Amino acid sequence: MYNNINRFVKKVNKDPLSSYLDRISFTINGFGRFSQQDISSFSQFFTHDLELILILRGSSILHTDDGQYPLEPGCLALLTPYQVYTAICQPGEKLYYYYIHFDISPSPMTDSYLQTVTGGQSPLVVPSGDLPDFRPAFTAMLQDWREAVPGLMTLLEAQLYTLSVHLARLNKEGSFSTQAEWQKVGHELELLIRALDYISAHIDTPIKLYDLNRELGVSSSALYKLFRRILHTSPSDYITRTRLRHAELLMRSSGCTVAEAAHQFGFCSASHMSRQFKTVYGMSPSYFLKENLRDKELVED
């Protein structure tokens, strides 16, 4: 019996998926319940991080540039950031769903995580029946979602780990880093995190790529390739998106104007920020804020 247990433990310890998940963690940015009622026209929304949606009741059609995805009770959807989604409720339907906004830490592993659990599908929509029914667990956790329930974040993180395992099993083509691969990219991840920390610390001042290169001790070409290889974007585009994210949060939290947010985060003018905002978010800042206010009122109802 001892030998059998020992062999089992060794086998579990060599499980690459478990080893992979041990190396990442989840940062929860927000959660709750959303309701949408009798919407005959389309409703557009944008997510700046990963968003998990678990449909409780009602039906909807999720539209992206790449296709249409039916959302039915019990199904689960994983939405990726920096995409504009369009949702259309069925006539007379009342749509209810739970949502969790989260990030992967370390952030450079976000793309690897998505490849592991979705196989590169964006968005990933899993019909009811392909996964265990997580609705009772989420209902039990989030029934008092407006209250600061002790230990709730730990429970939510545990559910995200559980869901990730089930999604990775469905995605048999998923890949995860081996020990050798982690050692190989260790230096690159450390360098990238230093770059992201520098950008975060100087986000409200003009950032010159020359200064960033000098701070890290690398050439502009090496830094560009690093960003493209891991984050699939250029350093300048990442800086722009980060500025826009901070501007969006400031406008939503303080009610400041576009011009004030543009000045705060180093844009040349309000019109310059608006153009950049529309390129990334797919809508103007004023329209985005109006939609955000409408969604907030629906949730509070």
Steps between C-alpha positions, in 0.01 A plus 500: 500500500781741590661451158169568326450822698860605429456444127176700507665790682786503251254498212302790649817698565593461134163627382601789271166677531524508879861621477392770257212626717731505803703767323219745436244674718177690445441863587126570526409852390123479538206263521124502533169432331380672186145525369386616160132519414297532181780639287379499140801688361860395540706580809874553458754454775875481543718318749848618596593173674390136493129458571327178593122490444273226635144521363229447762180573312391626160657481155718733300713504187858621538645658186865566418682581178567126462157352560185456708473299822173396668494547876255268676435426870790307650750589228829667577684765300858621542551841340843637415600865542513775238207375296161656440212257559140542392223320689141464379234370737212297369171698498333494839798326664648595833869415497679437829863397536788501744827658395856509629762740364854377560863517393774239487814551707772522383332700225734380220348153545151614398545388141637163614202458734252572222676256269483234770133536588351615168739385230501855367120527463376851569246517645469150643135398543435160660141369474311369800578133550863513385608605850369425850216733600676779689182705552421368851856567621505853357152572637608389846812717482346808341150508650622785722736642240443859610630417847862454607469131582816371678700258287298565182806588292668174598190305394483684168868434431448131580210487253716662233765230551232229480349648184844533344566130554170402338553737207854372443369142496246597233777668306714193440722702267589738780868540579675601819858583584735227620766560762763548230283752316441696821875519559554609141254789519579594859741777402259635239212509747714680756602755239143550382369544855766767557378675185136483610592629847686794343202584278261478794718728713523764223153469349408861583815642338626486141677167448776493240591156376865606500480555878329164546768323295774669699332412831487133402838492327366357174471622143172630355495200264540250786225668703263509204555129430447418869165681510386347171601148602332499842231770496431498124520879487766766468634703796339819366162332452519352850573845645205649310262228619621539859449877487150448361422249773605748770306779330191280480520415871549867591200614295278226643604556861527879515273620221775715352486612137682344207725806482595466868577129463702566183710761682547273801642211296714673242282517189555797269135606517150375571445429131825299486390287795152457350646368175724257685211397725273423206774300327548277806150490654297524180300798628552858611575578868164677543306203356701256713424694818130520412487121445691438823252715694205315345651160583567612859137607540381162367721311746388712794136433410 
